[in-house]
């Protein structure tokens, strides 16, 4: 394998023997193969490393040791990667179809971009109403929401030299903080592409710790957003807490599921 592949697929995992092989196989099934795997394991006690080594011919770097959280592990992956481009294919993630990578890296219109982002297809939506999400954004879209999904993004490694690594102070929202930092400093190198990149399991850690993640969002918002935006978001915090409680209590109701269908234009997972 080349020492300088076009793409490094960084996989962060821990005790992931049930889902890792499916994720790595979704990359091996791509019709674009100029990539390496960078495996950052948190010191698993199951068969995670044994499974990873099945893909040894594609592994550019692998390590298994304790880390300080997922973003610390992701930073390790960035530093170890040899590729010009980076994508985080963490355990449990998978590409949407076998042409995702070729559709990106054969597109000459993207040659001047340093950051590419597209859409994702959700899975495991609590209401059962999965949907496709993703659209062109700017910095102002970060003022009120998390407008971009990590599984939809490809970054040139050089961007991390310019923008910096993930701030591992944030345990749940360091990726959103990095995206906000990026769009604040270099939005001109960010390109939206209208394709579905990956499946996104909506019930990750951030979903189950929504308010803790929002507190991190409030913290970095004080640095990256105008004062009035940050102030408004702090005032909104109690209302968001109430909203989250309502959603958790009524997510299985017929009325709420109907609302989700309307909101997402009836984009069901089966379509």
C-alpha positions in Angstrom: 0.0 0.0 0.0 1.2 3.5 -0.8 2.7 5.5 2.0 0.7 8.5 0.8 -2.9 7.4 0.1 -5.5 9.9 -1.1 -7.7 9.3 2.0 -7.2 8.1 5.6 -10.3 6.5 7.1 -9.9 7.1 10.9 -11.7 4.6 13.0 -12.1 5.2 16.7 -13.4 2.2 18.6 -13.6 0.6 22.0 -15.0 -2.9 22.7 -16.6 -2.7 19.3 -16.4 -6.4 18.2 -20.1 -6.4 17.2 -20.0 -3.4 14.8 -16.4 -2.9 13.7 -16.2 -5.4 10.9 -19.4 -4.0 9.2 -18.0 -0.5 9.3 -14.6 -1.5 7.8 -16.3 -3.7 5.2 -18.4 -0.8 4.0 -15.1 0.9 3.1 -13.7 -2.3 1.5 -16.8 -2.4 -0.7 -16.2 1.0 -2.2 -15.2 1.2 -5.8 -12.5 3.8 -4.8 -9.7 2.0 -2.9 -6.9 4.7 -2.6 -7.2 4.8 1.2 -5.7 3.5 4.4 -7.3 2.6 7.7 -6.1 4.4 10.8 -7.4 2.4 13.8 -7.4 4.1 17.2 -8.7 1.6 19.9 -9.2 2.7 23.4 -7.7 -0.5 25.0 -10.5 -2.9 24.2 -10.9 -6.1 26.2 -12.9 -8.0 23.6 -12.0 -9.1 20.0 -11.9 -5.6 18.5 -8.2 -5.6 17.6 -8.4 -9.2 16.3 -11.3 -8.1 14.0 -9.4 -5.0 12.9 -6.4 -7.1 11.9 -8.5 -8.9 9.3 -8.0 -5.7 7.3 -4.3 -5.6 7.8 -3.5 -5.0 4.2 -5.2 -1.6 4.4 -4.1 -0.6 7.8 -1.6 2.3 7.8 -1.6 2.7 11.6 -3.2 0.9 14.5 -2.9 1.4 18.2 -4.7 0.1 21.3 -4.3 2.1 24.5 -6.4 4.1 26.9 -7.4 7.6 25.9 -9.0 10.7 27.4 -12.2 10.4 25.4 -13.3 10.1 21.8 -11.9 13.5 20.7 -8.5 12.7 22.2 -8.6 9.4 20.2 -9.7 11.3 17.0 -6.8 13.7 17.5 -4.4 10.7 17.7 -5.9 9.5 14.4 -5.4 12.8 12.7 -1.7 13.0 13.8 -1.1 9.4 12.6 -2.8 9.7 9.3 -0.9 9.7 6.0 -3.7 10.7 3.7 -4.3 14.0 2.0 -7.9 13.8 3.1 -9.4 12.5 6.4 -12.7 10.9 7.1 -13.9 9.5 10.5 -15.5 6.1 9.9 -16.0 5.2 13.6 -17.2 1.8 14.8 -20.9 1.5 14.0 -20.7 3.9 11.0 -21.1 2.8 7.4 -21.1 4.5 3.9 -24.5 5.0 2.2 -23.5 3.0 -0.9 -20.5 1.7 -2.7 -20.0 4.7 -4.9 -19.7 7.4 -2.2 -15.9 7.8 -2.3 -15.6 7.6 -6.1 -18.3 10.2 -6.5 -16.3 12.6 -4.4 -12.7 12.0 -5.5 -13.5 11.8 -9.2 -15.3 15.2 -9.1 -13.1 17.8 -10.6 -15.3 20.6 -9.3 -14.1 19.7 -5.8 -10.4 20.0 -6.5 -10.1 23.5 -4.9 -12.0 22.5 -1.8 -10.4 21.7 1.6 -13.5 20.6 3.3 -16.4 18.7 1.7 -19.7 18.0 3.4 -22.9 16.3 2.2 -26.0 14.5 3.6 -26.6 11.6 6.0 -29.4 9.1 6.3 -30.4 8.7 10.0 -31.0 5.3 11.6 -32.5 4.3 14.9 -34.6 7.4 15.2 -36.6 6.9 18.4 -39.9 7.7 16.7 -39.2 5.3 13.8 -39.2 8.2 11.4 -35.7 8.1 9.8 -34.8 10.8 7.4 -32.1 12.3 5.1 -30.6 15.6 6.4 -27.9 18.0 5.2 -27.8 21.3 3.3 -25.4 24.2 2.5 -24.6 26.2 5.6 -22.6 29.1 6.9 -21.4 30.3 10.3 -24.8 31.8 11.2 -26.4 28.4 11.0 -24.3 27.4 14.1 -26.0 30.2 16.1 -29.1 28.1 16.8 -28.3 24.5 16.0 -25.8 21.8 15.2 -26.1 22.2 11.4 -23.6 19.6 10.2 -23.1 15.9 10.9 -19.6 14.6 11.3 -20.4 11.5 9.3 -21.1 13.8 6.3 -17.7 15.5 6.2 -14.3 15.1 4.6 -11.4 17.3 5.6 -7.9 17.9 4.2 -5.4 17.0 6.8 -3.7 20.4 6.3 -6.8 22.1 7.7 -6.1 20.7 11.1 -2.6 22.3 10.9 -4.3 25.7 10.2 -7.4 25.4 12.4 -6.0 23.2 15.1 -7.1 19.8 16.5 -10.3 19.1 18.3 -10.6 20.7 21.7 -10.7 17.7 23.9 -12.0 19.9 26.7 -15.4 19.3 25.1 -16.4 15.6 25.6 -19.6 15.8 23.5 -19.5 18.7 21.1 -15.8 19.2 20.1 -16.6 18.4 16.5 -19.3 21.1 16.4 -16.9 23.5 18.0 -14.3 22.7 15.3 -16.8 23.1 12.5 -17.8 26.5 13.9 -14.1 27.4 14.1 -13.6 26.3 10.5 -16.6 28.2 9.1 -15.6 31.3 11.0 -12.0 31.3 9.6 -12.2 29.6 6.2 -15.8 29.2 4.9 -14.5 29.9 1.4 -12.8 26.4 1.3 -15.9 24.5 2.4 -18.1 22.9 -0.3 -21.4 21.2 0.0 -22.1 18.2 -2.3 -25.7 17.0 -2.7 -25.2 13.3 -2.1 -25.8 11.1 0.9 -22.5 10.1 2.5 -23.3 7.7 5.3 -25.8 6.3 7.7 -25.9 8.2 11.0 -27.0 6.5 14.2 -28.9 9.2 15.9 -28.9 7.6 19.3 -25.2 8.2 20.0 -23.8 9.6 23.3 -24.8 13.2 22.4 -28.4 12.2 21.9 -28.6 10.6 25.4 -26.7 13.5 27.0 -28.4 16.3 25.0 -28.3 19.0 27.8 -24.7 18.3 28.7 -23.8 18.7 25.0 -25.8 21.9 24.9 -23.9 23.3 27.9 -20.6 22.8 25.9 -22.3 24.5 23.0 -23.1 27.5 25.2 -19.5 27.6 26.4 -17.8 27.7 23.0 -20.5 30.0 21.7 -19.2 32.7 23.9 -16.0 32.6 21.9 -17.2 32.1 18.4 -20.6 33.8 18.2 -21.6 37.5 18.6 -22.6 38.5 22.2 -26.3 38.8 21.5 -26.4 35.3 20.0 -24.6 33.7 22.9 -26.8 35.7 25.4 -30.0 34.5 23.6 -28.9 30.9 23.6 -28.3 31.1 27.4 -31.8 32.4 27.8 -33.1 29.6 25.7 -31.6 26.9 27.8 -34.6 26.3 30.1 -36.9 26.1 27.1 -34.7 23.5 25.5 -34.7 21.5 28.7 -38.5 21.4 28.6 -38.5 20.5 24.9 -36.1 17.6 25.4 -38.3 16.3 28.3 -41.4 16.5 26.1 -39.8 14.7 23.2 -38.5 11.9 25.4 -41.9 11.4 27.0 -44.0 11.6 23.8 -41.6 10.2 21.1 -43.8 7.1 20.7 -47.1 9.0 20.4 -49.0 9.0 17.1 -49.2 12.8 17.1 -45.5 13.2 17.5 -44.7 10.7 14.8 -47.0 12.5 12.4 -45.2 15.8 13.2 -41.9 14.1 12.4 -43.3 12.9 9.0 -44.4 16.4 8.1 -41.1 18.0 9.3 -38.9 15.8 7.3 -41.1 15.7 4.2 -42.1 12.1 4.8 -38.5 11.0 4.0 -38.8 7.5 5.5 -35.8 5.3 5.8 -37.2 2.9 3.3 -37.0 5.5 0.5 
